[in-house]
Amino acid sequence: MIICERCFCDTEVISVIRNKAEIGDCPLCKSKNVHIYDTDKYEDLSMMFDELLSIYTPISLLPDSYPKSDTRLLKSELMNNWNIFNKKTESDVYNIITAICKEKYEYNAELFDQPVGIQELYDQEYLSKHSLLTTNSWNDFVEALKTKNRFHTHYVDLGLLERFCSYIRKPYKAGEVLYRCRISTEEGIPIGEMGAPPIDKTTDGRANARGIRCLYLGDTAETTIYEARAGAYDYVTVGKFKLKEDIIVVDLKKINQISPFIEGLDCLEYAINKEHLNKINDEMGKIMRRSDSALDYVPTQYITDFVKSIIHDGKAEYAGIEYKSVMHSGGYNLALFDPDLFECIGIEVYGIDTIDYRKHVI
């Protein structure tokens, strides 16, 4: 079977295909003049996928106590739970994976054709050693932080969290531009006042506790206007911020898109923690209502403070955390631990003309 680099979105798989240096047309996705890979000719991808598939067990071999509702076909699992294939149907995924792993399919067709599950998801001994959350419960972690011990909890494996962070590093180069919006008057806010507030005016945020300065920026002016929650006929000042030096941040948007083929990554350990990792990203971008308590920020503040504390060669490893914007679809925000890393180089004042309100019954 001939497949190509554009059939995938996993960077490790794409790299393997490109390294073959074969150019041609892909019969599957119809791409022209691209790097192609012949599954009958090469075995590189077979070895990679074999390790990933080894974490799954056919339903016939799972314990009777394993919830049938937590089993699904391998093609569905690979398409929906792993960021490997690029806009492919389940039928496409099935054809690709059986072609790549043809030898495994010949002697273990049940793995590909029958529902499968990850046995360790319900193995308490395994979870006690490999779960990011020691009780395997996000709610337990949150409750412990809010009501028991805010600074020294044993409900999260910090070593494991640090390792996952190392897989989602994102570099920013000096000169890159981001934005910040504040509700203002028609006159706007001076450039010198567009940065993070002073310590005595710093309130609780997703990535900072009261009194700890943090600069929140967005990828576009539009994203920041949505995040500011300006009302109709309000005026807002949008500042343009320029990065002064190269930095590395943790990109939480990618925390559920880590390639299972990265060297050194334990696929099984990552798989059983995917739900917890998704929760971290969801909580970072969670919409906060006016009626919500500052305590609701505590879980993300704890995680942010830990990331901030990671040291390498005597200095902080990460300068901030990037996370998705739930106010503006497709946008993202960056929380900077050191507000002085960016400089406001210009402002624009906007008037908000209309707001599109949408509702649902609860």
N, C-alpha and C positions, 0 to 999 in steps of 0.2 A: 504494500500500500504506500502511495506517495502522499506525504503531508508536508506542511511548510511552516515557517516561522510565524506566519499570521494566523495559524490555527490555534496558537497558544498565547496566553498573556503571562505565563510564568517565565521570569527572566532566566532561570537556570536552564529550562528546557530550550528556550530560544537560543541561548548561548551554545548549547550542544549542536543544535541544527546549523547555526551559522558557522561553527567550526568545521563542518564537513565541506564547506566552500563549494557546494553544488548549487548552481543557479538553474531555475526552470519554472514551469507553470504548475500550479497546484490544482489537481482535478477536484479536490474536495471543496475548497473555498473560492476557487476560480481566480486566485491571485496570479498575476503575471510577473515574470522576471524576478522571482524571489528565491531565497534560500530554501531548498527542499531537503527532505529526509526520506529515504526508502527503508521501510521497516523490514523488507526482505534482504536488505544488504547490510544494515548496521544493527548493532545490539546495545549501543550506549543507553538509549532511553529505556530499553527493557530492564537493564540492571537498576536504573534509577526508580522505575515504577514498581519493580519487585519489592523493594524495601517498603514503599508506601502501602502496597496492597497487603503486605504481611501483617499489618495491624488489624485487618478485618477477618472475621470468622463467619463461615456460612451458617445459616440459621439452624441447620441440622446438627451442628456441632456446638452450638451455644447451650449453656445450662438451661434447664427447664424454667428456672426463676428469672431468666433474662426477659425483660418486657418486650413482647412482640411489637408493640407500638414504636419501639426505638430501633427497629430494623428497617432497612430500605435496600433497594437494589444498588449495586455498586455504581452503576452509571449515574444514578440520581445523586448518590453521595459525592462522587467526584465532581459532578457538575455544580452542585449547590453548596457544598461545604468546603471546597478547595478552589482557590483562584488560579486554576491551571489552564482551562480552555477558553478560547476567545469566541464568544457568541455562537456556541455550538448547541445543537439539540441533543437530547439524551440518546437518540439513535446514532448521531455522529460520534458522541463520546464512546458509546459501546463499540462501534466499528473501529475507532482509533485505538482504544485500549486493548481490544482483543487482537489487533494487528501488531501492536507494540509488544504485547506479552503473549505471543502465540503459543510458546512452549508451555507456559503456566496454564493457559486456557485448555490445552490438549489434555493435561492430566488433572485439572481441577476446574472444570467448566462450571461447577456449582457456585464457585466464588463469584463468577461473572453473571450467572443466570438466575440465581436465587437471592432472596434477601440476606443481608449481612449485618453484623453488628460489631462493636468494639467491646470485647469481653471485659477489659480492664475498667470500663466505665462503672461497673458494679462490683469490682474487686476491692474491698475495703483495705486490704493490706497494700495493694499497689497504690491506691489513692492516698494513703497515709504518707507515702514516701515521695509521691510525684505530683500531687495536686497543689496548685498555686495557693489555694485556700485550705487551711489545715482541717476545717470541718466540711470542706467541699460545698460551702454555702455562702453566697454573697450576702444574704440577709444576716447571717451570723456575724460576718465580718463588719458590716455596717452597724449593727446593734452594739457590738463590742466597742467600737470606736466612739459611738455616741454616749454610751452609758457606763462603760467599765474602765477603759484605759485608752486615752486619746493618743498617747505618744509612744508606747512600747507594747504594741499588741503582738500576740503570737498566732494570730489568725491568718497571717499571710507569710508565705515563704519568700523572703526578700531576695535571697540568692537566685531563686528561679525567676523572679520578676526582673532582676537585673540582667539575667541572661536573655530573656525575651526582648528587653529593651535594646540589647546590642544588635538584634536582628532588624530593627526598624529605625536605624540611624538615618537622619536626613541632613545633608550639608546645605548650608546657605553661604553664598559668596558675598564678600563685601560689595556694596553698591546695589544689592537687591532692594526692591521697594515694596512696602506694605502700607496699610492704611489704618486709621483710627478715627472713629466718629464720636462726637459729643453733642448732646442737645444744647442749643445756645440761643442767643438773641439774633436779630437780623444783622447786628454788627459783627457777629462771629466771636471766636476765641483767639487771642494772640498765639502765634507760633510757640512762644516760650511756655505757654500753659497747656499745650495739647498732649504732653506726656503723661506718665503715671502720676497720680496725686501724691502729695507729700505724706510722710508717715502718719501724721496726726489726722489725716483725712482718708486714710486707706481703710476700706471696709472689706468684709469677707467676700471672696470670689471663688470661682471654681478651682483656681490654682494658687490661691493665697489666703492666709488667715488675716484677720484684722491686724493692722500694724505692720504687715510685711508687704513691701512694695512689689508690684508686678505690672508689666506693661502688656496690655492685651491689644493685639493687632489682627487685621483681617486681610485676606488675599486681594480683595477688591474694595473700592469705595462702596459699592452696592451692598456687599456682605456686611460691612460695618454699620451701614445705615439700618439694615434689618436688625442687627444685634443691639443697636441703641434703642430700639422699640419706640422710635419717634411717632408722635400722633399726627393726625391730619392738621395742616397749617402750622406745624412746628417748624422752627429753623434748626438746622444742624450745621456744625462745622466739621469738615472732614480734613484730617491732616495726612499729608504724604510723608512717610518715614523711610529714611535710607539707612541701610546697615553699614556700620563703620568697619567691621572686621569679619573675617570668616568665622563661622560658628557651626556647631553640630547640635541638632535637636532630636527629640524622640517623636516620631511621627505615629501617633496613636491611630490615625486613620488606617494605617497598614497593619494593625496588630492582628487582624484576622485574615491577612493576606500574605503572611510569611510563607515563602516557598518551602514545601516539605523536602525539597532536594538540596537545601543549603548544607554544605559540609559541616558536620558536627551537631546538626539539629536532630533531636530525638523525636521522630515523627509521632510515636505513640504518646509521649509526654505532651507534645503540642496538641494533639487531637483531643486528649481528655481535658485540656485546659482552654480549649477554644471558647466555650461558653463564658468562662470567667473573663477572658481577655476581651471578648465582645462587650461584656458588661462594663468594663472599665471605659472603653471608648464611648459607649452609650451614655454613661454617667457624666463624662466630661462635656458632652454636648447637650445634656438634658435641659429642657426648657424649665426655668425656675419662675414660679408665679409669685406675685407680691405677697401672698399669704404664706408662702413657704418659709420655713425656719432656716436660720444661718447654719444650724446643725446639719442640714441636708448637703452642705458643701464639704463636710468633714471627710468623707471617704476619698473624694478626689484631691482634697488638700493633703491628705496623708500620703497618697501615691505620688503627688507632685513633689512634696518635700523629700520623699525618698529618692526620686530621680535627681532632684537638685543636689542631694548629698553624695551621689556617686562620684568618686574621685579616681583619677588616673594620672600617674606620673606627677602627683602632688597638686593637681588642679582639677576643677570641676570638669567632668566629662561632657555634660550637656548644658546648653544655654537656655533651653526652654522645652515646651511641649506643644506639639501641633495636634489639633483635633477638629473634627468636622463641625460645621455650623448647622444646627437644626432650624435656625431662623431663615436661612437662605440656602436652598437646595444646591448642592454642588460646591458651595463655598467652604472655606475653612478658616480657623482662627489659630493664632500663635500666641502663647503666653510666655513672655520673656522674664527670666529670673532677675536679670540685670537691666533695668529700664534704660540705662545709659548706652546700651549697645546700638540703639537706633537714635537717629537725629531727625527731628521734624524739619523738613526742608520747604514746606509750602502748605497752604490751606485753601479750601474752597468752602463757601457758605451756600447751603441749599435750602430751599423752601419745600416742605413736603406738601404736595397737592392733594393726593388721595391715598387711602389705605384700602386694600381689598380684604374685608373681613369674611371669614368662613367659619361655619359652626357645625357641630354634630351633637346628637342627642346622647346623654350619658345616663 
